[in-house]
Amino acid sequence: MKQIVLLSFLAALLPAALAVASPVSVKKVPMTSQAASPPIAARKPHSFEHHGYRVEDPYAWLRDASYPQVDDAEVLAYLKAENAYFEHHMKPYQPLVETIFQEMKGRLKEDDSSVPQKDGDYLYWRRFEKGAQYKQWMRRPVAGGSDEVMLDEAELAKGKEYFRLGSMALTEDDRILAYATDTNGSERFTIRFRDLKTGQELPGEIPNTLGDFVFTTDGKYLVYALVNDNWRIDRIMVHQLGTDPATDKLLYEEPDQTFQAGVGMTQSRKWIMVATGNHETSEIRLLPSDNIFATPLLIRPRQKGVEYDVEDHGDTLFIHTNDVSPQFRLVTAPITKPGEWTERIAPSASFYMTAVTTFADFFIVEGRDNGLDQIELHSYAGGKPKRVKFPEASYTASLDENPEYQVKTLRLAYESMVTPDTVMDYDVATGGLTTLKIQEIPSGYDASQYETERMDITARDGTKVPVSIVYRKGFKKDGNGPLYLYAYGAYGYAMPPSFSTLRLSLLDRGFAYAIAHIRGGDDLGQQWHLDGKLTKRTNTFNDFVDAAKGLIEKGFAKPGRVVAAGGSAGGELMGAVVNSNPELWGAVAAHVPFVDVLNTMLDESLPLTPGEWPEWGNPIEDKAAFELIRSYSPYDNVTAQAYPPLFVTAGLNDPRVTYWEPAKWVAKLRATKTDKNMLLLKTNMGAGHGGKSGRFDALREDAEEYAFFLWQLGMAGQK
């Protein structure tokens, strides 16, 4: 099976939902006459008791009882009224939105393409045609021949408000393509099959899938994952090409509702992986890719808190695991005795091992040394590893697309806060780096006009929190700002100091842009993640506030001249810090924010809530978890105080952070806050967690956020 590399969704927060309140009438807001007035959602009595506490939830009715179908007239009237209010107040700034959008678009090479990469008899790449919202997936025979369009996303997206391509896979004979699409943002993908020789679609559509899928070696079977009514992947299925999907066979079913299942393949393509896990525990079974119905090979039974992943080389398994240290280590085991682990690379205090990939003649270890990305080449025979050397002191680097097992060069990806996305080939024998492509910026970009730095800011508990900053040369650290501060801080996802053409619209208007590498991510290792989850969750919020205060002390801004942004679990962060320190922020953007944490974590019947307990805690059974979550959940802690201007987004079809979470939060803020600052809610009525799907439509949404910030800082007239 040939796995075609896709850019994955920012996986952030798993689906969430809420209990349903009894219907009561909503206060109608005529959108035509009163769009200038903020919509006022009715307060409807709804409360519950748990662990001796009474919790009031007057906006619980905003969850449509028929979700994921949203057809409640009162709910829709409120969301549409909020959208009308958004449009009314943003209308005077549409020229600014358009200006910023054109800047962003001008930095985007419209007819761009990726660097072709060899996989067997073909070269594969992606390209955009000028003016196209969506890409084409291309290939060409290595031996020579014409370019072939395998899949045209623009054609598939015609007539659709939303379109997203999920996973793709190709049979070893290069003929049959399997691909998955989502046309409403719900992240329920339908797998389809295409004969690339004839160009014809084949029968056998498979709905309600999620995640990757793989072909067996002979191309007769597709192994895929089904998602249940609660958006949990609980079944791994086998589909025989040419047959009715109703007859597909169950390969594995995960009984634990806190676990998800998934499918993958080792680099050698000898083994198909059936992986299960949650946010802290994993378990993997291997199946021969040429004998899918063989008895699965269990690597090691699940053990709470132990994570591992697997590669193979010959008769040996290479297992990357945190079983003895949160820094991870590498162990090996005979395929015949997968549970007998022998340490190959011990854990290091400074080096956080993030991934291991085996190739025919060597293996690669990726990780971060004191927070800085490293790529190491190791010989199977042993000896000192060879580290790839990169030219800058602060950067992000990783393996790029390397589909083949037998290689002499490695494809790498590299960038920094001032260096655009760069694709390079690394010569394994010589250690030489060859630059293949540097992201082209048609409107022009001069890296010498920008400066970046990385500093540690001491949090209130003495922990040093790294912050990466970029600004245009000449930026004065005199406290006058403005400063844009971003963070995520959850699920062990690091925020790398990467490049963005979007932020140039801020830098060129005098902003400094900072990324706070706060606890909750794994920027400094898995312990950094552990120190921002469960009972230590408030460290994440404190780190962000303290980073802002530290940057203010260093002259990057002053209170009220810092704008902040975060999405999903990062939106929860925004909700927490506007509650705790509203005076710091000149404006805040919270995108699809997870702000109703207590209600969501209390309802185990809702989409994937049980799978979230290892990250947030289980308030149903654990009184201490209930009390802690209740103490910081943004929705539950809205108080009668002045709040900064807020720009909030939601997706009607979002299965991760359901639309009613930001809607409830905004409704409560409108009814409670004491200021007259702008509060806007925009719900994408035909999209999900990631916002609009087309590349230009997505840019316009970014431009709206930036225009809002400039407006609120009194900079809307600045060119």
Protein Blocks (a to p, Z undefined) as FASTA:
>chain_A
ZZddddddddfbdcdddddddddddddddfklmmmpccddddddddddeehiacddfklm
mpcfklcbdcbfklmmmmmmmmmmmmmmmmmmmmmmmmmmmmmmmmpcfkgccddddehj
bccdddddehiabdcdddddfkbpcdddfbafklmmgopabdcdddddddfklmaccddd
dfehnopacdddddfknopacehiaehiedjddddfkopaccdddddfkopafbdcddde
hiafklpccfbdcfblkbccdddddfklmaccdddddfkbccdddddfklmkbccddfbd
cdehiacddddehjbccdddfklbcnbpaddddfklmmlccdfbdcdfklccfbdcddfk
bccddddeehiacdddddfkgpjddddddfbfbdcddddddfbfbdcbdcdddddfklcc
ddddddfknopacdfbdcddfkopafklpccdddddddfkopacdddddddehiacehna
paddddehpghiacdddddfklmmmmmnopacdddddehiamnojklmmmmgcjlmmmmm
mmmmmmmmmmmmnopacehiaccddehjlmmmmmmmmmmmmmlpgbdcdehiafblmlmm
mmmkbghklmmmmmnopfklmmklmmmmmmmomklmgccdddddddddddfklcklgfkl
mmmmmmmmmmmmmbfcdcdddddfkbcfnopfbfklmmmmmmmmmmmmmmmnopmmpZZ
